[in-house]
Amino acid sequence: MPEAATTPRMPPATLLQVRLAAAVCLLPLLLQLPLALGLGFGIGTVAVLAASWRQPLPAPIRWLLGGTALLAVAAVLPGVGRDTACALLAAMLALKPAETFTPRDGRSLVGFALFAPFATFLLDQGPLSLLLGLAGVLLALLALQQLAADEGGVPPSPLRQAAAGVLRLLGLGLPLALAAFWLFPRLPTPLWGLPQRNAAVPGLSDTMTPGSFFDLLLDDSPAARVEFIGPAPQPSQMYWRGPVLWDFDGRTWHQARDLLAQPPAPVQVSGPVWDYRIDLEPTEDRQLVALDVPLQLPQGARLGHDLTPQAEAPQYNVSRWRMRSAAAAAFEPVLPPALRARALALPTGYNPRTLALGRQWRREAGHDAQGRTDAAIAERALAMIRRDFAYTLNVPPARRDEVDDFLFDRRTGYCEHFSSAFVVLMRAAGVPARVVTGYAGAYRNPVGGYWLVRKSDAHAWAEVWLPGRGWVRVDPTAAVAPERVYDTLADRRPGRIAGFDGLAPMFDAADWLRRGWNDFVLGFNAQRQQALLKPLGLQKLGAAGLAALFAACALLALAWMIWRTTRGERTRDPLLRAWHALETRYRRRGLGRAPHEPAQTWAARVGADVPHAGAPLAELARRFADARYGAPTTPAALRALLRDLRRHRP
């Protein structure tokens, strides 16, 4: 039997182009994975490319690398979720070049790599992901074009010409993409089947254990952007209220979820009312934040009894809310007995020294109906913190009696430790108290004129209930004397350590651009879609109407794509267009050319019927045939021929 033909390999230049396209497609996905996985897979991709540059890696090594990648994904992202699936895709794509050498393998790798930019959008829809994804798609199309040229034996085109052809292809699909963006009915939930991420999105939670804020405090990514309609409060007044925590099990504070469905407690306003728009980053849960104390939330959100702001649906995308807040002169001045008991409850068997200290303070202070003794106990605790306690992020893991350890032994910590211990001490002294989590402060971006709240602004404070005043905010962390602040966020931020503070204007501009992207693209919701159609007279168009309008526009876009791609060379070549226009002018005089008739034969026939036009037309036909089928024509001669063809009349 004849020996089977060996499958040809890709030329080295094509192999490099295919691998570069795959690497660029993979890059945006790696940037969205956890740091350990993204960095590991990136290094692994470079190592695989280097080791398999001339020949495939042996199968046992490929199996070993694949097993290692699976174990790494399972260790970092246990369970099933969107990020787990994306990490597995990245692992497989990182290993695929180890066996890619033939044109068939090259097409397989490029087609497989195109899944990576689209998978990236399941994790992030930012402008950087879009730009990197578009770069990957462009390189992938260039690589496929080169593979087709190699297979057909066509000499490679210059890069500029090849890129122009690919951009024309992308431009063909642009009308359909715009129709889908503007007209496709907006859905309240994601299209993918796994709405949850296995790796939690950093943010506020309905629980708090002392020490759980540490990673959040080191995260400088945005949590919210706020624009005030009118004057803005001072940054020291900007406490952004999130989950309120009532129930303590000795280690962890929990939100009172049953209070979320009850009507908001009454609030008497003191001072100005703040009106503002707040853009919240996605958290994939229902938690919102609002300037303390929130008075009014828009449709789609609600206030719990303790004024915890919550959305009615999980927030998978950037969301915008119009809110109103004000300082409270009296916040729930009458406390129901059930809530009073809940705000005094402490677990048995925990923190005995703290309980003893609180009871001692109560005996020493006594009781009065006006609540002066309760306020005095709270002030006594703050005075103790100012005198004896220090702020630091360098805190050992929590022990069983964490509050006792903090108040009597360690006396150092950060906001979670201060607020938790303060509330336990107040409850032990008979003062109703609870923990409030959220953010404190904000940074005004001078480029956009809005306020930026970062995740590192996460904070926990306390509220104590005083007769006649109701719930009063107390921030025990702020009571720490400045000379006792040993270790802050500024000391741990890499940018500050590296001396990059001078780049602040660049970061301000970048965040302003990201805000514009969120507003124009990610914030394009159903309400804005309806507003877009209102000038066209299409008001209150339902989902069925939107679907019909989208289908009509999509059909028009597809028809345009088909027309553009089927016109062929005859409509793209200016010389052919000029010749066909000349033929049309003769056809109107009844002297049209037959489809089978060569140009010079037709010119001779016309000359026999119309002698005065025969010689000029015959000369133009000769020059046209020479330019089309003869030796290469100089640009000057071609321009002259085009000019004469356009000017000639029968």
N, C-alpha and C positions, 0 to 999 in steps of 0.2 A: 504494500500500500504506500502511496506517496506520503511523504512527511507533511504534517499540517503546517500551514504557513504561520509564521510567528507574528503575533499582533504587534503592529508598529507602535513605537513610543512617541510621546509628544516631543517636539523640538524643545531644547532647553529654554528658549525664550517664551514659548507658550506655557511650559510647565511653571516658569516663574510667574507669569501673568495669572495663571489659574490659582496658584497658591497665594499670591498677593490679594486677589479678590476674596478668597475664602478668609484670609486673616482679617481684612478690613471689615467684612461682614460680621465676623465673630467679635470684633473689638467692642461695639456698644453693648453687647450682651454681657461680656466679661465685666464691664464697668458697673453693671447693675447687680451682680452677684455679691454675696458676702466677700469681704476683703480676702479672707484666706483662700476661698475657692477661686475668685477671679484672678488673684495673683498666681496661685498654683497652676491653674489651667493656662494662663498666659505664658508662664515659664515653660510649662510642658509642651505647648504648641511650638515655641521656638526650638526646644530640644528635639522634638520629633522632626521638624523641618530640616534641622541640621544633620540628624542621624540618617535620614532617609533621602538625602539629596540625590544620590546616584543610584541607589537600589532600595527596594522595599525592605522594611524591617522584618525579621523572621516572625513567623506566626506566634511562637511562644512569648516573645517580647511584647507583641501587640496585645495578646490576651492578658499578660501581666499588667500592662499599663491600663487596659480597660478595667480590670478588676480593682486596681488601686483607685482609679477615678470613681468607681461606684462606691467604694468604701468611704472615700473622702466626702462624697455627696451625702451619704447616709449619716456620717458623723456630724457634719455641719448642719444639715437640713433633714432631721429625722421626720418621717411621715410623708404625706402626699400633699402637694400644693402647687401653685403656679411656679413659684421659684424653684421647687425641686425639679419639676419637668424641664424648666429652662436650663438648670444646671446640668441635667443629663444630656440635653441637646448640645450644650457647650462642650461637654466632655467628649461626646461622639465626634463632633466636628473637629476638635483638637487632634483626635487620633486618626481621622480619615486620611490626611495627606501621607501617612506612613505606607499606604498601599495604592497611591494614585500616581500612575505613570502613563497609561494608555489614554487615547482621546476619549474613549468611553468612560473611563474612570474620571477624567477631567470634567466631562459634562455632569457626571453624577455628583462630584464634589461641589461644583458651582451651584447646581440646583439645590443640593442639600444645604449649602451655605446661605442661600436666600431665605431660609426659614429663620435664621438668627436675627436679622433686623426686625422681622415681624414679631418674633417672640420677645424682643426687647420692649416693645410697646405694651406688652402685658404687665411689665414691671415699672415702666417709666415712659411718660409722654412728653418729655422736655425737648427743647430745641436742639440740645447737643445730641441726644439720641436720634432725632430726625436727621440732622446733618450727617452724622456718621453712617446712619442707615442708607441715606441717599448716595453717599460716596461708595458704600459697599455694593449697592445695586448697580451703579454706573460701572464700576470695575467688573462686576459679574457679567454684565451685558457685553462689555468689551472683550472679556475672556471667551464668552460663547461665540462672539463674532469671529474671533481669531481661530477658534477650534473649527468653525465652519469653513473658514478660508483655507486652513491647512488640509481639511478633508477634500476640498474641491481643487486643490492645487493652485489657488489664487495667491499672487504675491501679497505680502502684508501691506496694508494701507498705512500712510503716515498717521501718527497718533492723533493729530489735530483733526484730520478728516474722519478717522474712525469715531472719535468722541463726538463730532458734529452729527454723525449718523445716529449714534445712540441717543443723543439729546433730542433729535427729531422724533425718535420712537417714543421717548418719555413724554414729549409734548403732545403726541397723539392721544395719550391717555389722560392728559390734564383736564379737559372739559368733563370727562366722566367722573374723575376724582372730585372736582369742585361741585358737581351736581350731587354726588353722594354726601359731601360734607355739609352743604347748605340745605339740602332738601330731604335727606333720608330721615324718617321719623326718629326723634331722640328717645332713647330708652332709659328708664331710671336705674337699670342694673346693667352690669357688663354683659357682653355677648359671650364670653368664654364660660365654659362649664365649671370652672373651679374658682369661685369668687373669693376664696380666702387664700392668703399667702401663708406658707408654712413658717417663714421667718417673720416675726411680728414687725409691724411698722413702728418705729420709735415714736412714742407720744405718751399722753396722759392715759391713766388706767383707772378702773373702778376700784382698785386696791392700792395700798401703799405699805411696803415693808421698809423700815429704815435701812438705807443703802441701795434701794432699788432705783433711785434717780441718778445714780452715778454716771452711767453711760449716756443718759439723756442730757445731763449737765455738760458733757463734753462734746455734744453734737451742735455745731453752729449752723446747721441747715435751717431754713425758714419754717416756722410753724404757722404764722399768720402775717398778713399785711393789712394795715388799717389806714383808712382815709377819713378824717373827721370833716363833717359838714358844719363849718363854723369853728370857733375856738377849740383847741385841744387841751386836755388837762396836763398838768405837770407830769413828767415821767415818774416821780415818786408817788403819784396818785394812781398810776396805771397798774392795778391788780386785775388780772384777767381770770375771771372765775371759771373753774371747771368742775370736776366731780367733788361733791361734798361727802366726807367719810364720817360715818356715825359709829359703826360697830367695830369693836376691838376684841380680838381673841387672845391677846397677850403678846402677839408677834406682828400681826398684820391688821391694818385698818381696811374696812370694807364700806362700800357705798350702800346706802339704804335704798334699794331699788324699788321698794314698795311706795316710797314717797314721790317717785318720779311721776306717777299717774295722778297724784293729788293736786288740787289747785294751788297756785303760788301763795305763799304767806303774804299778809298785808305789809306794805312798805310806805312810810311817810318820807317824802323827798326833802332833802336839805341842800340848798345851793343850786348851781346850774345843772341843766339836763344836757347830756352829751349825745349828739346824733352822729352816727358814723356808719361806714361800710367796712366790713371785715371779710377778707379773702382767706379762707382756711385751707391749708394743705390737706390732701386726703389722708385719712386715718383708718379707713375700712371698718370703722365702728360708728356709733351714733353720738360720740362725745363732741360737744362744741365748747367754745369758750366765749365769754362776753365780759366787757368791762364791768367791774364790780361797783354798784349793784345793778344788775340788768332789770329793766322795767318792761320792755316790749321786744318780742321776737317776731320775725315775719312768718308767713305761711310756710309750713314744712318743718317748723321747729316749735318747741314748747319749753316752758319753765316748770320744773318740779316744785314741790312744796318748799324745799330749801333753796330755791332759785338756781338749781343746777340746770344749765342749758343743754338741751338734747335735740338732735334731729330726729325726724320720724323715720328716716331710712339710713342705712349705712352710707358713709361718704367715701365713695371709691374714686372720686375726681375732685379737683379744686372746686370749692363752692364759695359763693358770695352771699352775704347776709346783710340786711339793713337793720340796725339795732339802735336802741335808746337805753341809756343808763344814767344813773345819778348817785350822789352820796345819799346815804340813808340817815334821817334823823331818828327814825324808829323802825326797826325791822322785826316783825312779829312780836309786838310788845306784850302780848298775852300768849304764854307758852302752854299748850295743852298738857295735862298730867302725863299722858302716855309718852309724849315726846320729851318731857322733862325727865322721866325715868330712863328713857333711852339715852339721853345726853349725860346721864350720871353713871351709866352701867359700866362696870369693870369686871374682867374675868377673875375668878377666885384662884388663888395660888400663885399669882404673878406679882412681881415687883413689890414685896412687902415693905421695904424701906420707904418707897415713894408714898405708899398708902399711909404709912405711919406719919410721915412728914405732913401730908395734906390734912390729916385729921388733927394733928397738933396745931397747925395754922388756923384751922376752923375753931378749935377751942379757944385759942388766944384772941381771935378776931370777934367771936360771938356772932349774933344774928341781928339783922334789922330789916324792916319791911322795905326800906328805900333802896336796898342793894348797895349801900356804901361799903359794907364789910366785904362783899364779893369783889367790888372794884379794888378794894385795898389788898385783898389776897392776890389778885392778878398783878397789881403793881409791885407787890413784894416779890413775886416770882421774877418779874422783869428786872428788878433791882439786883436780885441774886445773879441773874445771867450777866448783867453788865459788869458785875464785880468779879465773878469767879470763872466765867466760861470763855471759851475761845472757839473761833471758826476755823475749820480745816476740812479738806476733802480726804485727807489721809486718815481713814477710820478703819479699825479692824472689823471683821465680820460680827454681825449681831449675835448676842448670847441669848439665853433663855429669858433672863430678866434684864432685857436691854435698857429699859428706862432706869432701873436702879443703877446699872453700870454707867449710864451716861450722866445721871445727876450726881452720883456720889463718888465715883472712881475716876472715870475718864475725863469728863467735863469738856470734851471736844467733839465736834461733829459739824454737820451742815443742816440745811433747812428741815429735812425729814426728821432728824433726831431732835431738833429743837421743838418743832411743832408737836410731834408725838408725845414727847416727855411733858411739854407744857399742858397739853390737854389731859393727860393722865393725872398730873398733879392737881389740876383744877377740879377734875371729877372727884378725886380723893378728898378734896377740901369742900365738896358739896356745891361747886359752881358748875352749872351745865356748860359743856364745852364740846366742840367738834373740830375736826381737821378739814381744811379746805385746800384743794390742790388746783393748780393752774399755772399761770406765768406772771412774773413781776417785771415791770419796766418795759421799755421799748427803745429802739434806736431810730431816730428820724433820718431817713435817706434824703440828703439834700438834692439829689438828682431828680427824683420823682415827687418830692414833697409829701411822702407818706411815712407811716411808722412801721418798722419791721420788728416783729416779735420772733425771736429765735427759739429753737428747742432748748438751747442752753439757758434760756430765761425761766425754765421750769422752776416752780417754787411751791412750797407748802407753808401755810400759815394756820392760825387758829381763830376761832370765833367763840366768844364767851357770851352767855346770855345774862343780861343785867336787868333788874326790874325797871320798867318805865322806858327803857331804851331798846330792849330786845337784844338781838344778836349784834355784837360789836367786834369788829376785826382787831385782832392783836397779832403782831408779827414778832415772835420772840427772837427770830434770827436777826432782825434789824436792831435788837437791843445790844448785841455784842459790841463792845467798845472797839473802835478802829485799831487801836494798838494791839488788840488780841486776835486780829485776823492774820493767820499764819500762811494759809495755802488757799489760793483762790483759783477761779477758772482762768483768769488772765495768765497765771503762772504756768498753766498746763496746756494752753492752746499752742499748737505747733507754729502757727503763723507768728505769734508774738515771740516765741523763743527764737525763731529764725530771723526776726527783725523785719517783718514784711508789713509793718503798719503803714509805711509810705504808699502802699498799693491800695489804700482804702478807697480813693476815688474810682479806681478801676472796678473794684468789687461792688461799689454803689451803682455804677453804670450797668454792670452785669445783672445785678438783681432787678434794676428797673426794666431791663430788656426781658428778663424772665417774667416779671409781672405783666408786661404787655403781652407776652406769649400766652400766659394764663388767661388774660382777659379776652384776647382775640380768638384763641384756638380752643384751649381746654375749657374755658367758661362759656362756650357757645352752646347754650342749653335750649330747652323747648321754648322758653319765654322769648329769648333773643331770636330764635328761628321764626316765631310768629311776628315779632317786630320787623324782621327783615322782609316778610311778605306783605305787611300791612300797606306800604306805599303802592303795591300792585293791586290793591283792592281785595286781597285774599285774607280776610280777617277770620280768626277763629277756625282755621282749617284743621280738621281732625286728622287722626292717624291715617284713615283711609284716603282722605283727600291728599295728604302729603305723599302717601305711597303712589297715588295715581300721577301726581305732578312729577315726582322723581322718576317714575317709569317713562313718562313722556320725554323728559329731558335726557334720560339715559339713552332712549332710542335715538333721539336726535344726535347725541354725542357719538353713539356707535355708527350711525349712518355717515357722519362726518369722517370718522376713522376709516370706514370702508372706502369712502370716496377718495380720501387722501392716499390710501395705500394701493388702490387699483388704477390710479391714473396712468401709472407707468412712465416710461422715459419720454413718451411723446409730449407730455404736458410739462415735464421738468426741463427739457432741453430748450433754451431760448431760440436756437437756430430752427428747430422743428416748429416751435410756436410761430415764428415769423413766416416760415414756408407755408404752414397750414392757413395762416391768416391771408396770405397771398392767394392760395387756392380758393378760399371762401369768396374773395372778391371776384374771381373769375367765374365761380359757380353761380353767383348772382346774375351774371351776364349769359348764363346758359352754356358756359365753356368749362365746366368742372372736370377734374381729373377722375378717371375711373380707378377703383381700388387696386386693380392689377397693373395699372399703367405706370411705367417708369417716368421719372421727372422729365428727362430729355425727350422721350417719345411724345409725351403730352405737349411739351413746348413746341415740338415740330408740328403737331396736329393743329395747335392753336394758331401757329404762324401761317399755316395754309388757309385757315378760315379768316384770320384777321392779320393781313400782311404788315400793317404798321406796328403791331405789337409783337410780331414773331421774333425779330432779331433781339430786342432787349430781354424778352422772356427766355429765349434760348440761351443767352449769355448768363442770365441768373441761374438757370437750371444747371448749366455746366459748372458754374462756381459752387453751387449748392452740392452737387454730386462729388466734386473734388474735396470739399470741406468735410463731407460725411464719410466718404469711402476711400479717399485718396491719401496722400501724404499729409502729415500733421500741418495744420494751418497756423500761421503766426497770429498772435492776438490782434495786431493791427488789421490784418486782412479779414479776420473774423468780424471785427467791429464794422469794417467797411461793408462787408456782405450783409450784415444785419441791417445796416442803415439803408442800403439799396433795396433790400426785400421789403422793408416797411414803407418805403416811399413809392414803390412801383404801383402803378394803376393800369388796368386794362384799357 
